[in-house]
């Protein structure tokens, strides 16, 4: 029977795990969870982020680079050699052929120590170099730039991306995974999730209808949105609010998924003043639209929804491990015997921290 086209309004699948005690596990552990979410996706993007995967280069920036051709690779390498001391440069290990992965760009990684400009912080200086490559070197794209972490992504189903990048050969204390169902942006390797900057990585289910104002706001602070997808603004907003403006993760989430004004006016007096100040100060950083975000960094993992919870998100714990995913069944593929399962409220972040990172 022929059926009319129906838009998938809840597509994309995401899952993450954080071992709070820094216990490192193979990247293959997360794959069954994202494979179960196969039907939430359509094969136009899959990706992973792993933390603690490069202990031998833990103090160096690990740049993952994709290039359209040899000319772009040469141009990008010449730029990196001028700006950084290159400790190691190599191909990113992959399967030479995979039936689910095609149009493979040149994939390289570099372990780098910056040659810092004295008037800038190291982090801002490194971000400036990433932005330069992505905006100015045609055909080159830095898709991961943190320390002791890395992103792996491609056009394809997530489980195929994991096989292609030989994810089981890495070990990390935190893993996030994403399967994409793009609704209004093109499918290309750089547009797959996660999106990263320094050690921040974001995977996202939903649509950011405030992309235009968020993008213009970020451009005032030097961020360049070049990746042709709305999710890109989320990782830059988190970097701006947390690293540069010094907000706590909980406060940054309250600014990005701020309550409605009517709910702010009903809040207790002390809380009400804080929420008012956040709305007035960060009105252009408010993220509108249906979304579920999984945000990872070197010190932990955070999940949060839009302020009326238009996308699903489930959290769970087993011992010292925190899980966040689109569906409970996905988590149980990784850990069937959970201690606790709950559904976070709209706009309420689930914040997981490494035991030795708490302040």
ChimeraX attribute file (.defattr): number of C-alpha atoms within 10 A of each C-alpha:
attribute: neighborCount
match mode: 1-to-1
recipient: residues
	/A:1	3
	/A:2	4
	/A:3	5
	/A:4	6
	/A:5	6
	/A:6	6
	/A:7	8
	/A:8	12
	/A:9	14
	/A:10	18
	/A:11	21
	/A:12	27
	/A:13	32
	/A:14	31
	/A:15	29
	/A:16	29
	/A:17	27
	/A:18	28
	/A:19	25
	/A:20	21
	/A:21	14
	/A:22	19
	/A:23	14
	/A:24	18
	/A:25	20
	/A:26	18
	/A:27	25
	/A:28	18
	/A:29	16
	/A:30	27
	/A:31	27
	/A:32	15
	/A:33	27
	/A:34	31
	/A:35	21
	/A:36	17
	/A:37	23
	/A:38	18
	/A:39	13
	/A:40	21
	/A:41	24
	/A:42	17
	/A:43	23
	/A:44	20
	/A:45	27
	/A:46	32
	/A:47	30
	/A:48	33
	/A:49	31
	/A:50	30
	/A:51	29
	/A:52	23
	/A:53	24
	/A:54	20
	/A:55	14
	/A:56	9
	/A:57	17
	/A:58	15
	/A:59	14
	/A:60	22
	/A:61	26
	/A:62	26
	/A:63	25
	/A:64	22
	/A:65	24
	/A:66	24
	/A:67	22
	/A:68	16
	/A:69	13
	/A:70	13
	/A:71	14
	/A:72	19
	/A:73	22
	/A:74	13
	/A:75	16
	/A:76	25
	/A:77	19
	/A:78	11
	/A:79	15
	/A:80	19
	/A:81	13
	/A:82	12
	/A:83	18
	/A:84	18
	/A:85	15
	/A:86	17
	/A:87	12
	/A:88	12
	/A:89	14
	/A:90	11
	/A:91	12
	/A:92	17
	/A:93	14
	/A:94	15
	/A:95	11
	/A:96	8
	/A:97	10
	/A:98	12
	/A:99	8
	/A:100	15
	/A:101	17
	/A:102	11
	/A:103	10
	/A:104	14
	/A:105	16
	/A:106	16
	/A:107	17
	/A:108	18
	/A:109	20
	/A:110	23
	/A:111	24
	/A:112	23
	/A:113	16
	/A:114	19
	/A:115	14
	/A:116	15
	/A:117	12
	/A:118	8
	/A:119	7
	/A:120	10
	/A:121	10
	/A:122	14
	/A:123	15
	/A:124	16
	/A:125	18
	/A:126	24
	/A:127	15
	/A:128	14
	/A:129	17
	/A:130	22
	/A:131	20
	/A:132	16
	/A:133	21
	/A:134	20
	/A:135	16
	/A:136	12
	/A:137	17
	/A:138	16
	/A:139	19
	/A:140	26
	/A:141	28
	/A:142	22
	/A:143	25
	/A:144	28
	/A:145	28
	/A:146	27
	/A:147	23
	/A:148	22
	/A:149	28
	/A:150	27
	/A:151	25
	/A:152	23
	/A:153	28
	/A:154	29
	/A:155	26
	/A:156	27
	/A:157	25
	/A:158	33
	/A:159	26
	/A:160	21
	/A:161	26
	/A:162	24
	/A:163	17
	/A:164	22
	/A:165	20
	/A:166	17
	/A:167	23
	/A:168	15
	/A:169	12
	/A:170	17
	/A:171	21
	/A:172	23
	/A:173	23
	/A:174	33
	/A:175	31
	/A:176	31
	/A:177	33
	/A:178	34
	/A:179	37
	/A:180	30
	/A:181	26
	/A:182	22
	/A:183	14
	/A:184	9
	/A:185	12
	/A:186	13
	/A:187	20
	/A:188	15
	/A:189	22
	/A:190	21
	/A:191	26
	/A:192	30
	/A:193	32
	/A:194	31
	/A:195	27
	/A:196	26
	/A:197	23
	/A:198	23
	/A:199	22
	/A:200	23
	/A:201	30
	/A:202	29
	/A:203	32
	/A:204	29
	/A:205	29
	/A:206	26
	/A:207	22
	/A:208	21
	/A:209	14
	/A:210	16
	/A:211	22
	/A:212	12
	/A:213	15
	/A:214	22
	/A:215	21
	/A:216	16
	/A:217	18
	/A:218	18
	/A:219	13
	/A:220	9
	/A:221	10
	/A:222	12
	/A:223	18
	/A:224	20
	/A:225	19
	/A:226	13
	/A:227	20
	/A:228	13
	/A:229	19
	/A:230	21
	/A:231	25
	/A:232	25
	/A:233	27
	/A:234	25
	/A:235	20
	/A:236	25
	/A:237	22
	/A:238	23
	/A:239	19
	/A:240	18
	/A:241	20
	/A:242	17
	/A:243	14
	/A:244	12
	/A:245	11
	/A:246	12
	/A:247	15
	/A:248	12
	/A:249	16
	/A:250	14
	/A:251	18
	/A:252	22
	/A:253	24
	/A:254	21
	/A:255	26
	/A:256	26
	/A:257	25
	/A:258	26
	/A:259	21
	/A:260	12
	/A:261	12
	/A:262	8
	/A:263	11
	/A:264	18
	/A:265	15
	/A:266	10
	/A:267	13
	/A:268	9
	/A:269	10
	/A:270	8
	/A:271	12
	/A:272	16
	/A:273	13
	/A:274	13
	/A:275	22
	/A:276	17
	/A:277	12
	/A:278	19
	/A:279	21
	/A:280	10
	/A:281	11
	/A:282	16
	/A:283	16
	/A:284	19
	/A:285	28
	/A:286	20
	/A:287	25
	/A:288	17
	/A:289	18
	/A:290	20
	/A:291	27
	/A:292	27
	/A:293	24
	/A:294	28
	/A:295	24
	/A:296	29
	/A:297	21
	/A:298	21
	/A:299	19
	/A:300	23
	/A:301	28
	/A:302	23
	/A:303	28
	/A:304	29
	/A:305	28
	/A:306	26
	/A:307	21
	/A:308	15
	/A:309	18
	/A:310	17
	/A:311	23
	/A:312	21
	/A:313	27
	/A:314	22
	/A:315	22
	/A:316	21
	/A:317	20
	/A:318	15
	/A:319	11
	/A:320	14
	/A:321	21
	/A:322	23
	/A:323	30
	/A:324	31
	/A:325	28
	/A:326	28
	/A:327	20
	/A:328	20
	/A:329	15
	/A:330	25
	/A:331	28
	/A:332	16
	/A:333	17
	/A:334	17
	/A:335	18
	/A:336	12
	/A:337	11
	/A:338	15
	/A:339	11
	/A:340	11
	/A:341	15
	/A:342	12
	/A:343	14
	/A:344	18
	/A:345	16
	/A:346	19
	/A:347	22
	/A:348	18
	/A:349	21
	/A:350	21
	/A:351	15
	/A:352	22
	/A:353	19
	/A:354	19
	/A:355	14
	/A:356	10
	/A:357	10
	/A:358	9
	/A:359	5
